[in-house]
Amino acid sequence: MLGTMGAPQEMDVKGQQVWICCDDCKDQLLENPDEFLAKLKKG
């Protein structure tokens, strides 16, 4: 959940604004950007 592990971080992933909770999530997002963006579209 955003904000539970410090201030959320904003990232641009393939032209889409994405908010993440921590550096671990940043690493996972950068490894599999298409997977994360697909999850966001499902909402």
CHARMM-style PDB file with segment names, atoms N, HN, CA, C and O in Angstrom:
ATOM      1  N   MET     1       0.841  -1.162   0.000  1.00  0.00      PROA
ATOM      2  CA  MET     1       0.000   0.000   0.000  1.00  0.00      PROA
ATOM      3  C   MET     1       0.901   1.245   0.000  1.00  0.00      PROA
ATOM      4  O   MET     1       1.869   1.326   0.756  1.00  0.00      PROA
ATOM      5  N   LEU     2       0.567   2.190  -0.845  1.00  0.00      PROA
ATOM      6  HN  LEU     2      -0.219   2.124  -1.458  1.00  0.00      PROA
ATOM      7  CA  LEU     2       1.371   3.410  -0.922  1.00  0.00      PROA
ATOM      8  C   LEU     2       1.392   4.145   0.407  1.00  0.00      PROA
ATOM      9  O   LEU     2       0.371   4.274   1.082  1.00  0.00      PROA
ATOM     10  N   GLY     3       2.574   4.623   0.767  1.00  0.00      PROA
ATOM     11  HN  GLY     3       3.404   4.518   0.219  1.00  0.00      PROA
ATOM     12  CA  GLY     3       2.731   5.403   1.982  1.00  0.00      PROA
ATOM     13  C   GLY     3       3.086   4.601   3.217  1.00  0.00      PROA
ATOM     14  O   GLY     3       3.432   5.187   4.243  1.00  0.00      PROA
ATOM     15  N   THR     4       3.013   3.277   3.155  1.00  0.00      PROA
ATOM     16  HN  THR     4       2.733   2.800   2.321  1.00  0.00      PROA
ATOM     17  CA  THR     4       3.315   2.465   4.332  1.00  0.00      PROA
ATOM     18  C   THR     4       4.810   2.211   4.485  1.00  0.00      PROA
ATOM     19  O   THR     4       5.265   1.820   5.561  1.00  0.00      PROA
ATOM     20  N   MET     5       5.574   2.428   3.426  1.00  0.00      PROA
ATOM     21  HN  MET     5       5.205   2.745   2.552  1.00  0.00      PROA
ATOM     22  CA  MET     5       7.016   2.173   3.462  1.00  0.00      PROA
ATOM     23  C   MET     5       7.794   3.443   3.130  1.00  0.00      PROA
ATOM     24  O   MET     5       8.868   3.379   2.532  1.00  0.00      PROA
ATOM     25  N   GLY     6       7.255   4.581   3.512  1.00  0.00      PROA
ATOM     26  HN  GLY     6       6.383   4.632   3.998  1.00  0.00      PROA
ATOM     27  CA  GLY     6       7.872   5.861   3.189  1.00  0.00      PROA
ATOM     28  C   GLY     6       7.061   6.579   2.132  1.00  0.00      PROA
ATOM     29  O   GLY     6       5.981   6.134   1.743  1.00  0.00      PROA
ATOM     30  N   ALA     7       7.596   7.688   1.678  1.00  0.00      PROA
ATOM     31  HN  ALA     7       8.474   8.049   1.995  1.00  0.00      PROA
ATOM     32  CA  ALA     7       6.897   8.486   0.674  1.00  0.00      PROA
ATOM     33  C   ALA     7       6.852   7.734  -0.658  1.00  0.00      PROA
ATOM     34  O   ALA     7       7.862   7.170  -1.080  1.00  0.00      PROA
ATOM     35  N   PRO     8       5.694   7.721  -1.324  1.00  0.00      PROA
ATOM     36  CA  PRO     8       5.597   7.073  -2.631  1.00  0.00      PROA
ATOM     37  C   PRO     8       6.535   7.745  -3.632  1.00  0.00      PROA
ATOM     38  O   PRO     8       6.831   8.936  -3.532  1.00  0.00      PROA
ATOM     39  N   GLN     9       6.990   6.956  -4.591  1.00  0.00      PROA
ATOM     40  HN  GLN     9       6.750   5.989  -4.673  1.00  0.00      PROA
ATOM     41  CA  GLN     9       7.890   7.445  -5.627  1.00  0.00      PROA
ATOM     42  C   GLN     9       7.170   7.409  -6.968  1.00  0.00      PROA
ATOM     43  O   GLN     9       6.514   6.422  -7.303  1.00  0.00      PROA
ATOM     44  N   GLU    10       7.293   8.475  -7.725  1.00  0.00      PROA
ATOM     45  HN  GLU    10       7.826   9.277  -7.453  1.00  0.00      PROA
ATOM     46  CA  GLU    10       6.688   8.546  -9.042  1.00  0.00      PROA
ATOM     47  C   GLU    10       7.707   8.118 -10.088  1.00  0.00      PROA
ATOM     48  O   GLU    10       8.870   8.519 -10.042  1.00  0.00      PROA
ATOM     49  N   MET    11       7.252   7.296 -11.031  1.00  0.00      PROA
ATOM     50  HN  MET    11       6.307   6.970 -11.068  1.00  0.00      PROA
ATOM     51  CA  MET    11       8.117   6.842 -12.118  1.00  0.00      PROA
ATOM     52  C   MET    11       7.361   6.965 -13.435  1.00  0.00      PROA
ATOM     53  O   MET    11       6.131   6.920 -13.465  1.00  0.00      PROA
ATOM     54  N   ASP    12       8.104   7.117 -14.509  1.00  0.00      PROA
ATOM     55  HN  ASP    12       9.103   7.153 -14.485  1.00  0.00      PROA
ATOM     56  CA  ASP    12       7.540   7.077 -15.845  1.00  0.00      PROA
ATOM     57  C   ASP    12       7.937   5.734 -16.453  1.00  0.00      PROA
ATOM     58  O   ASP    12       9.122   5.429 -16.590  1.00  0.00      PROA
ATOM     59  N   VAL    13       6.940   4.941 -16.813  1.00  0.00      PROA
ATOM     60  HN  VAL    13       5.978   5.188 -16.701  1.00  0.00      PROA
ATOM     61  CA  VAL    13       7.182   3.626 -17.387  1.00  0.00      PROA
ATOM     62  C   VAL    13       6.483   3.565 -18.742  1.00  0.00      PROA
ATOM     63  O   VAL    13       5.256   3.518 -18.832  1.00  0.00      PROA
ATOM     64  N   LYS    14       7.297   3.567 -19.784  1.00  0.00      PROA
ATOM     65  HN  LYS    14       8.293   3.605 -19.711  1.00  0.00      PROA
ATOM     66  CA  LYS    14       6.767   3.513 -21.152  1.00  0.00      PROA
ATOM     67  C   LYS    14       5.730   4.603 -21.388  1.00  0.00      PROA
ATOM     68  O   LYS    14       4.702   4.371 -22.026  1.00  0.00      PROA
ATOM     69  N   GLY    15       6.012   5.799 -20.865  1.00  0.00      PROA
ATOM     70  HN  GLY    15       6.846   5.987 -20.347  1.00  0.00      PROA
ATOM     71  CA  GLY    15       5.127   6.939 -21.069  1.00  0.00      PROA
ATOM     72  C   GLY    15       3.944   7.013 -20.123  1.00  0.00      PROA
ATOM     73  O   GLY    15       3.103   7.901 -20.265  1.00  0.00      PROA
ATOM     74  N   GLN    16       3.855   6.111 -19.166  1.00  0.00      PROA
ATOM     75  HN  GLN    16       4.538   5.389 -19.050  1.00  0.00      PROA
ATOM     76  CA  GLN    16       2.743   6.110 -18.210  1.00  0.00      PROA
ATOM     77  C   GLN    16       3.266   6.418 -16.810  1.00  0.00      PROA
ATOM     78  O   GLN    16       4.280   5.868 -16.380  1.00  0.00      PROA
ATOM     79  N   GLN    17       2.563   7.302 -16.105  1.00  0.00      PROA
ATOM     80  HN  GLN    17       1.739   7.749 -16.455  1.00  0.00      PROA
ATOM     81  CA  GLN    17       2.928   7.644 -14.733  1.00  0.00      PROA
ATOM     82  C   GLN    17       2.534   6.495 -13.810  1.00  0.00      PROA
ATOM     83  O   GLN    17       1.397   6.022 -13.827  1.00  0.00      PROA
ATOM     84  N   VAL    18       3.501   6.060 -13.005  1.00  0.00      PROA
ATOM     85  HN  VAL    18       4.424   6.444 -12.991  1.00  0.00      PROA
ATOM     86  CA  VAL    18       3.279   4.960 -12.074  1.00  0.00      PROA
ATOM     87  C   VAL    18       3.823   5.380 -10.713  1.00  0.00      PROA
ATOM     88  O   VAL    18       4.909   5.952 -10.623  1.00  0.00      PROA
ATOM     89  N   TRP    19       3.071   5.097  -9.662  1.00  0.00      PROA
ATOM     90  HN  TRP    19       2.188   4.632  -9.735  1.00  0.00      PROA
ATOM     91  CA  TRP    19       3.504   5.370  -8.291  1.00  0.00      PROA
ATOM     92  C   TRP    19       3.850   4.049  -7.623  1.00  0.00      PROA
ATOM     93  O   TRP    19       3.091   3.083  -7.702  1.00  0.00      PROA
ATOM     94  N   ILE    20       5.008   4.017  -6.962  1.00  0.00      PROA
ATOM     95  HN  ILE    20       5.625   4.802  -6.898  1.00  0.00      PROA
ATOM     96  CA  ILE    20       5.449   2.805  -6.277  1.00  0.00      PROA
ATOM     97  C   ILE    20       5.749   3.129  -4.822  1.00  0.00      PROA
ATOM     98  O   ILE    20       5.911   4.292  -4.453  1.00  0.00      PROA
ATOM     99  N   CYS    21       5.820   2.082  -3.996  1.00  0.00      PROA
ATOM    100  HN  CYS    21       5.689   1.137  -4.296  1.00  0.00      PROA
ATOM    101  CA  CYS    21       5.982   2.293  -2.552  1.00  0.00      PROA
ATOM    102  C   CYS    21       7.428   2.244  -2.083  1.00  0.00      PROA
ATOM    103  O   CYS    21       7.747   2.800  -1.032  1.00  0.00      PROA
ATOM    104  N   CYS    22       8.325   1.581  -2.845  1.00  0.00      PROA
ATOM    105  HN  CYS    22       8.066   1.129  -3.698  1.00  0.00      PROA
ATOM    106  CA  CYS    22       9.687   1.420  -2.336  1.00  0.00      PROA
ATOM    107  C   CYS    22      10.651   1.015  -3.456  1.00  0.00      PROA
ATOM    108  O   CYS    22      10.232   0.733  -4.579  1.00  0.00      PROA
ATOM    109  N   ASP    23      11.940   0.992  -3.133  1.00  0.00      PROA
ATOM    110  HN  ASP    23      12.280   1.221  -2.221  1.00  0.00      PROA
ATOM    111  CA  ASP    23      12.950   0.629  -4.130  1.00  0.00      PROA
ATOM    112  C   ASP    23      12.822  -0.819  -4.597  1.00  0.00      PROA
ATOM    113  O   ASP    23      13.135  -1.125  -5.747  1.00  0.00      PROA
ATOM    114  N   ASP    24      12.368  -1.711  -3.723  1.00  0.00      PROA
ATOM    115  HN  ASP    24      12.114  -1.463  -2.788  1.00  0.00      PROA
ATOM    116  CA  ASP    24      12.169  -3.105  -4.145  1.00  0.00      PROA
ATOM    117  C   ASP    24      11.123  -3.180  -5.258  1.00  0.00      PROA
ATOM    118  O   ASP    24      11.291  -3.921  -6.227  1.00  0.00      PROA
ATOM    119  N   CYS    25      10.052  -2.415  -5.112  1.00  0.00      PROA
ATOM    120  HN  CYS    25       9.916  -1.813  -4.325  1.00  0.00      PROA
ATOM    121  CA  CYS    25       9.023  -2.395  -6.151  1.00  0.00      PROA
ATOM    122  C   CYS    25       9.559  -1.767  -7.428  1.00  0.00      PROA
ATOM    123  O   CYS    25       9.181  -2.173  -8.527  1.00  0.00      PROA
ATOM    124  N   LYS    26      10.439  -0.779  -7.290  1.00  0.00      PROA
ATOM    125  HN  LYS    26      10.745  -0.449  -6.397  1.00  0.00      PROA
ATOM    126  CA  LYS    26      11.046  -0.142  -8.453  1.00  0.00      PROA
ATOM    127  C   LYS    26      11.830  -1.168  -9.251  1.00  0.00      PROA
ATOM    128  O   LYS    26      11.713  -1.222 -10.476  1.00  0.00      PROA
ATOM    129  N   ASP    27      12.629  -1.983  -8.573  1.00  0.00      PROA
ATOM    130  HN  ASP    27      12.724  -1.939  -7.578  1.00  0.00      PROA
ATOM    131  CA  ASP    27      13.413  -3.009  -9.256  1.00  0.00      PROA
ATOM    132  C   ASP    27      12.508  -4.006  -9.982  1.00  0.00      PROA
ATOM    133  O   ASP    27      12.778  -4.380 -11.123  1.00  0.00      PROA
ATOM    134  N   GLN    28      11.442  -4.432  -9.320  1.00  0.00      PROA
ATOM    135  HN  GLN    28      11.223  -4.129  -8.393  1.00  0.00      PROA
ATOM    136  CA  GLN    28      10.510  -5.390  -9.928  1.00  0.00      PROA
ATOM    137  C   GLN    28       9.804  -4.761 -11.128  1.00  0.00      PROA
ATOM    138  O   GLN    28       9.611  -5.414 -12.154  1.00  0.00      PROA
ATOM    139  N   LEU    29       9.424  -3.502 -10.997  1.00  0.00      PROA
ATOM    140  HN  LEU    29       9.580  -2.971 -10.164  1.00  0.00      PROA
ATOM    141  CA  LEU    29       8.755  -2.811 -12.086  1.00  0.00      PROA
ATOM    142  C   LEU    29       9.660  -2.696 -13.302  1.00  0.00      PROA
ATOM    143  O   LEU    29       9.220  -2.920 -14.430  1.00  0.00      PROA
ATOM    144  N   LEU    30      10.909  -2.350 -13.080  1.00  0.00      PROA
ATOM    145  HN  LEU    30      11.266  -2.168 -12.164  1.00  0.00      PROA
ATOM    146  CA  LEU    30      11.837  -2.200 -14.196  1.00  0.00      PROA
ATOM    147  C   LEU    30      12.173  -3.536 -14.857  1.00  0.00      PROA
ATOM    148  O   LEU    30      12.490  -3.571 -16.046  1.00  0.00      PROA
ATOM    149  N   GLU    31      12.108  -4.631 -14.105  1.00  0.00      PROA
ATOM    150  HN  GLU    31      11.851  -4.602 -13.140  1.00  0.00      PROA
ATOM    151  CA  GLU    31      12.368  -5.960 -14.672  1.00  0.00      PROA
ATOM    152  C   GLU    31      11.206  -6.448 -15.528  1.00  0.00      PROA
ATOM    153  O   GLU    31      11.420  -7.142 -16.521  1.00  0.00      PROA
ATOM    154  N   ASN    32       9.962  -6.089 -15.149  1.00  0.00      PROA
ATOM    155  HN  ASN    32       9.788  -5.525 -14.342  1.00  0.00      PROA
ATOM    156  CA  ASN    32       8.764  -6.581 -15.842  1.00  0.00      PROA
ATOM    157  C   ASN    32       7.756  -5.458 -16.063  1.00  0.00      PROA
ATOM    158  O   ASN    32       6.640  -5.539 -15.550  1.00  0.00      PROA
ATOM    159  N   PRO    33       8.110  -4.416 -16.807  1.00  0.00      PROA
ATOM    160  CA  PRO    33       7.203  -3.278 -16.942  1.00  0.00      PROA
ATOM    161  C   PRO    33       5.868  -3.641 -17.594  1.00  0.00      PROA
ATOM    162  O   PRO    33       4.831  -3.126 -17.176  1.00  0.00      PROA
ATOM    163  N   ASP    34       5.865  -4.502 -18.595  1.00  0.00      PROA
ATOM    164  HN  ASP    34       6.707  -4.920 -18.934  1.00  0.00      PROA
ATOM    165  CA  ASP    34       4.616  -4.847 -19.280  1.00  0.00      PROA
ATOM    166  C   ASP    34       3.641  -5.558 -18.346  1.00  0.00      PROA
ATOM    167  O   ASP    34       2.434  -5.331 -18.418  1.00  0.00      PROA
ATOM    168  N   GLU    35       4.153  -6.408 -17.482  1.00  0.00      PROA
ATOM    169  HN  GLU    35       5.134  -6.593 -17.423  1.00  0.00      PROA
ATOM    170  CA  GLU    35       3.310  -7.128 -16.530  1.00  0.00      PROA
ATOM    171  C   GLU    35       2.635  -6.149 -15.562  1.00  0.00      PROA
ATOM    172  O   GLU    35       1.437  -6.256 -15.299  1.00  0.00      PROA
ATOM    173  N   PHE    36       3.411  -5.196 -15.038  1.00  0.00      PROA
ATOM    174  HN  PHE    36       4.384  -5.109 -15.252  1.00  0.00      PROA
ATOM    175  CA  PHE    36       2.849  -4.234 -14.103  1.00  0.00      PROA
ATOM    176  C   PHE    36       1.850  -3.303 -14.782  1.00  0.00      PROA
ATOM    177  O   PHE    36       0.807  -2.999 -14.204  1.00  0.00      PROA
ATOM    178  N   LEU    37       2.144  -2.847 -15.987  1.00  0.00      PROA
ATOM    179  HN  LEU    37       2.991  -3.094 -16.457  1.00  0.00      PROA
ATOM    180  CA  LEU    37       1.232  -1.970 -16.694  1.00  0.00      PROA
ATOM    181  C   LEU    37      -0.073  -2.692 -17.015  1.00  0.00      PROA
ATOM    182  O   LEU    37      -1.139  -2.077 -16.984  1.00  0.00      PROA
ATOM    183  N   ALA    38      -0.008  -3.972 -17.319  1.00  0.00      PROA
ATOM    184  HN  ALA    38       0.857  -4.472 -17.345  1.00  0.00      PROA
ATOM    185  CA  ALA    38      -1.221  -4.754 -17.589  1.00  0.00      PROA
ATOM    186  C   ALA    38      -2.093  -4.823 -16.339  1.00  0.00      PROA
ATOM    187  O   ALA    38      -3.318  -4.750 -16.434  1.00  0.00      PROA
ATOM    188  N   LYS    39      -1.470  -4.962 -15.166  1.00  0.00      PROA
ATOM    189  HN  LYS    39      -0.475  -5.021 -15.089  1.00  0.00      PROA
ATOM    190  CA  LYS    39      -2.221  -5.002 -13.908  1.00  0.00      PROA
ATOM    191  C   LYS    39      -2.910  -3.671 -13.648  1.00  0.00      PROA
ATOM    192  O   LYS    39      -4.026  -3.645 -13.129  1.00  0.00      PROA
ATOM    193  N   LEU    40      -2.268  -2.574 -13.997  1.00  0.00      PROA
ATOM    194  HN  LEU    40      -1.361  -2.594 -14.419  1.00  0.00      PROA
ATOM    195  CA  LEU    40      -2.857  -1.261 -13.795  1.00  0.00      PROA
ATOM    196  C   LEU    40      -4.087  -1.067 -14.694  1.00  0.00      PROA
ATOM    197  O   LEU    40      -5.068  -0.447 -14.285  1.00  0.00      PROA
ATOM    198  N   LYS    41      -4.026  -1.594 -15.899  1.00  0.00      PROA
ATOM    199  HN  LYS    41      -3.229  -2.098 -16.232  1.00  0.00      PROA
ATOM    200  CA  LYS    41      -5.150  -1.454 -16.825  1.00  0.00      PROA
ATOM    201  C   LYS    41      -6.369  -2.223 -16.339  1.00  0.00      PROA
ATOM    202  O   LYS    41      -7.505  -1.818 -16.586  1.00  0.00      PROA
ATOM    203  N   LYS    42      -6.129  -3.349 -15.637  1.00  0.00      PROA
ATOM    204  HN  LYS    42      -5.206  -3.678 -15.436  1.00  0.00      PROA
ATOM    205  CA  LYS    42      -7.247  -4.135 -15.102  1.00  0.00      PROA
ATOM    206  C   LYS    42      -7.928  -3.387 -13.961  1.00  0.00      PROA
ATOM    207  O   LYS    42      -9.122  -3.554 -13.713  1.00  0.00      PROA
ATOM    208  N   GLY    43      -7.137  -2.550 -13.265  1.00  0.00      PROA
ATOM    209  HN  GLY    43      -6.167  -2.414 -13.467  1.00  0.00      PROA
ATOM    210  CA  GLY    43      -7.640  -1.687 -12.220  1.00  0.00      PROA
ATOM    211  C   GLY    43      -8.067  -2.358 -11.032  1.00  0.00      PROA
ATOM    212  OT1 GLY    43      -8.511  -1.711 -10.083  1.00  0.00      PROA
TER     213      GLY     43
END
